[in-house]
Amino acid sequence: MANKRVENINPHILRLCRKQIGLSIEQAQKKAGLKSLADIEAGKKYPTIMQLEKIAGRYQVPVWVFLKEELPERYRFNKSVAFRQFQNSITNDYEVRSVIARVERFRELLLELRDDMGEPVQPFSPPLIGRDHKSAAEVIRQWLGYSEKAYSLEERKQLVENKNIFVFMTSKYPGWSKVRPSVQGFAIYNELLPIIVINSSDAYRAQSFTLFHELGHLLHKKSALDERIEPVKEIETDEERWCNQFAGEVLMPEYDFLEVVEDFVSEAPLNERIKQIDKLAKIFKVSSYAFLVRLKYLNIITVSAFREIEKQLSINYENSRRQQKENKIPISRNIAKEALAQYGNIYTKAVIQTYHNQEIGLHKLCQLLGIKKARDALKLESLL
């Protein structure tokens, strides 16, 4: 059955789906492992069901879409709010376009599930803030219920999710949701259930800074893609600078930060300064780089000192990643915890509740959570 040829596909829809996800025909053939794709698009060959399923997975659409005379509205990604908001920044970026397309569908499903449960998602309604990042951070800390302690990433995510924001984590393992390390995260603004996406392959403590940086974009009702560019950009946009300062103030309030850095020796040798920064950053449970940025914005170090330390931190990070790859240490994975971290509490709770209401079966539950084994899906409930 899997080798049966499907003759009634629409080659035009096939091409349209490929182009809107940002793939050239050469890239698509390579990713799908299908050398005959060009001939299939030209109508010279017919794909098997298995081949069509593989193509559909790459294009982020269901197989039946290829049988339609026109591409259904909900799968016209280029016309979606998210794709329009990003404009040209994701034009040829397959990885990011793929994640946006899939996460937008998760958002739509979550809204439908909550409506069906009689618990519609409430509109995103943050307090009004001005352009002063310091006062804005204080207002938002109070709005989130952020106390004086340094939260873990999971606790910080929960505080943000409680305000009707869908927080999604990409995967560090190969698959549709893995993006290159330089993409730190992005925000997709909607009045109802806006989205924050964080790259989980980034350093763990760096992810908290990304969370609040992206929240800064949402507070300004904007969508944005944030990427680490090498060499480091000399000039920040006003928006990026504001979001950086806002995130720093939320995570490391100035009055607390100045107390912590009283013993920081800015004239010490480079390696000693980096050791100091690594140690002090742990107090706030943030990355060394986030701590360094805070030092720069509060004029505790000079711009030249910032660049010197930044360069060395980048070298250290790359060396650490290289060493991890070389060691090839087996990783013990907890699939249930990974799924909860990736999809977040809002989405996971809604899907599991729908399963308990017997509106979906166990197989569908696994599909909606990206889990292969039923026992892993059932373990999720005990984690909520």
N, C-alpha and C positions, 0 to 999 in steps of 0.2 A: 504493500500500500504506500509506503514511504517513497518508493521509486516511481510511483505513477506520475506521469507528466500532466501538468496543469495547463490546458490549452487556451482557456478563456481569460487569461490575465490581460490587463490593460497596460501596454508598454509605456504609454504616456504617464500614467499614474506612477509607474515604477521609477521613471526618470525624475518626475517631480518630487517624489519622496526622497530620492537620493540627493538631489540638489538642495532641498530645503534643510537637510540635516548637515550640509556643508562638506559633502564628499565629491571628489572628482570620480570619474569612472574607474580610473586606475586605483585610487584609494579604496573604493568600494569593493573592487575585485579582490584586493589584497586582504581587507578586513573580513570579508565573507568567505575567503578561500574559494572563490568561484571565478575561474578564468573566462567562463562563457557568458559572464554578465552582460558584456557589450552586445553580444549576439541576441541575448534574451530581450534587452531593451529595444533592439532593432526589429524584434519580431521574427528573427531567423531561427531561434531555438525556443523550446518550452522548458521551464524549470520543473524539477520534481517537487513534491510537497515538502520534503526535508530541506531542499535548497531554498524554497520560498520562505519557510519558517526562519531560516538563518538570515535571509535578507531582511525580513520583517523585524527581527530582533535588532539588527544594526540600524535600521531606519526609525525605530521607536514607534511602529504602527502595527496593528494586528494584520494577519494575513489577508483577511477578507477585503481590506482596503484596496488591494491590487486587482480585485475583480469588479470594482465599481466603474461607472462611466465618468464620474467626477470624484475628486478627492473630498471626502466629508469635511465639513467646516471645522470640526473639533481637531482634525489632524492637519490643518493648514497652519503649521507652526509659524511661518513668516508673517501671518496676519494676527498672531496672538499678541496680547498686551506685552508680555515679557520680551518677545523677540523684537517688537517695535521699540521698546524702551531702550534696549541695548544698542540699537541702530547698527553702526558698522563695527563695533568692538568685537563681535563674535562672527563676523561674516564667513570666515573660512575655518572656524574653530570647531571641528567635529565633536571633540570631547565635551566642550561646554554646551554646545547646542543640544547634544544628546541628553545631558543631565537636565537642562532646562525643560526640554520637551517632556521627559518622564516625570520630573518633579511637579510640573504644572498639572499633569494628569492625576498625580497623587492628591494635589490640592483640590481638584474638582471632585474626586472621589470622596475625600474627607468631608467636603461641604455637603455632598449628597447623603452620606452616611449619617452625619449629625442631624440633617433635616429629617431623615427617615426615623431617627431615634427620638424626635421631638425635642432635641437639644441643639438648635441651630447655633453656629459659631457667631459670636458677637463681633460687631465691627471693631477694627483696630482704632482705638481712640486714645492716643497718648496725650499728656498735658501739653499745653502750648509752651514752646521754648523760644528763646531769643538766639542771637548769634554769639553770645558769650558762652564759650564751651564750658567754663567752670560752673556757672550758675545752672546751665542746662544739665550738666552731669549730676549736680546735687538734686535737682528736681526729678530726674529720671531714677536716681538711686532710691529716692523716697517712693516714687511710683511703683518701682519693682519690689519694694520691701527689702532693699539691700542693706544689711546691717554693717557693723564695723569690721566683721571678720572677713578673712580672705576665703572665698568659696572655692570649691573644686569646679572644674569645667562642667560636670554633670549638674551641680547645684545651680550654677549660673545659667545653664541652658533651661533648667526648669523654671527659673524666675522669668525668663524671657517668654517661654512658651505659655506661661500663665496669663500673659497679656495678648493672647490670640495671635501668636506668630508661629508659623510652621518652621521649625529649625531642622534642617536635613544635613546629614554628614555624608560626604562622598566616601568611597571605600579605598583603603590603601592596597587592596588586593585586585588583581586583574578582573575586569568586568565592565559593564556599561557605565558604572558610576565612578570609575577611577579617572582622575584628571591629572595633568602634569603637575609636578611639585611647585612650579612657579605661580600657579593659580591658588591664591590664599583663600578666596571665597567670593561670594557675590550676593547681592540683595535684589529681590524682585518685589517691587511695591504693588500692593493692591489694597483697596480700602477694606476689603474683607479677606482676612487670612494672608497677609504678606509673607514672603518667604526669605529665610536666611539660609544660605548654603555654605558650609565650612569644609575645607579640604582636610580630611583626617590624616592624610599622609604628611601634613605639616607637623612640626614639633608640637607635642601635646600641650605644653604651656603657652605656645603661640596661638592656639586656637581660641583661647579666651579673649585675646585682644581682637582677633578677627570677628568674633561674635558681637562685640560692642561697637567695633568699627562699622560693621554692616548695619547694626541697629541705628547708628548715626545717620546713615543714608536713608533708612526708612522713616526716621523722624522728619526728614526733609522731603518726604514723599518722592523719593528718587530710587531708581534701580541703578546698580553699578557693579562692574566687574573689577575686582582688585587683584592685581598681579604683581609679583616681585620681579622687577626688571633688572637685568644685568647688562652693562654697568648700572649702578644705582642712579636713579633720576636725580638730576641736579635741582630741578624745579618741581615743586608740588602744586597742584591746583588748590584753590582756596577751599574747595569741597573736601579734598583728601586731607588737607592739613587740619581742617576743622574736625573731621571724623577721627583722625589720629589723636588729636588733643582731647577730644571728648572721651574716647575709649580709655586713654591714659588716666584721665581724671576720674572716671567711674571705677577703674580697677585700682588706681593708686592716688587717692585724694591728696592734693598738694600738702595739706597740713600733716598728714601721716607720712608722706614721702620725704618731706624735708627733715623730719625727725630721724628717719631711717638712714638718710645719706649724710648725717652730720660727721660721721667718721670716714667718709669716702675720701681717699687720698688721690686727687686728680693728677698729682705730679709723679705718682709711682710709675715704675716700668710697665710697659704694655701688658705683659702677662699677669702682673699683679693686679692691674686695674680690671682686667677681665675676670680674674678670680673673685674680686670684690663684687663685681656686678652679678656674677653667677650666684653668689651667696645671698646678696640682698634681694635679688629677683624672687628667690624662693619664698621670702617672707610674704609676698603678695600673690604667690602662685601664678606668676607670669613668666614669659620667656625673657632671657637675657637681652634680646633685641628690643622688646617692648620697654624694658627698664632703661635701656640705653636711649631710646627715643624720648623717654620722659626726662632724662638728664639733659638732653639737648633743648627741648622745648622750655624747660625751666632755667635755661642758661647756666646750668651748673658745670657744663663742659663747653668748650669751644666747638665750632663747626669742624675745624681741622681735626680735633681730637675725636669727635664723633665719627668722622670718615675713617680715621685710622682704626678705631675699635670695631666699627661696622665691618670693615674689610676682613679683619682677623676673625670676627665671629662667623662670618660667611665661610671662611676657609675651614674653621673648626667644625662647622656644621656639615660641610661637604665631606670632610675627612671622616666624621662620625658615620655618615650614611654609607660611605665607601667601605668602612671597616665592618659595618653590620652585614653588608652584602657579601664580603669576603669570608666572614665567619660562618655564614650559612647555618646559623643556630636554628634548630626546629622550633616552630612557634606553636604553642598550645592555644587553640582557638575555642572560645565559647560562643557558638553561633547565636544563641538566644540573646546574650548581652550585646553582641555586635549589631543584631537587628534592631534592638531597642535604642542603641546609641545612634544608629543610622537614621531611623524613621522618627524617633522622638516619641514622647508620651502621648501627645494629642492624637496622632495618626494611629499608633499601636493600640491605644485603648479603644478607639472607635471600631477598628477592624475586629478586635477580639470580642467586643460587645456584640457586634453583628453576628459573629460566629455563635456566641452563646444564645442569641435570639433565634438561632437556626435559620437565618436568612442566607447563609453561605455554608458550604461544607468544609471539611478539613483540607481538602485539596486546594480549594480557592483561598482559604486562609493562608496556606503556605505560599501561594502565588503572590498574594498581596503584600506579603512580608519578605519576599525574596528568599525564602527558606526551602531547602530541598526535602528535609526530613521532618515528618509530622511531630516527632517527639521534641524537636528543637522549638517548633512553633508553640507547642503546648507549655513548654517551660517558661515562655515569656510572661504569662500571667502572674507567676510568682515573683517576677522582678518589678512589677508595676506597683 
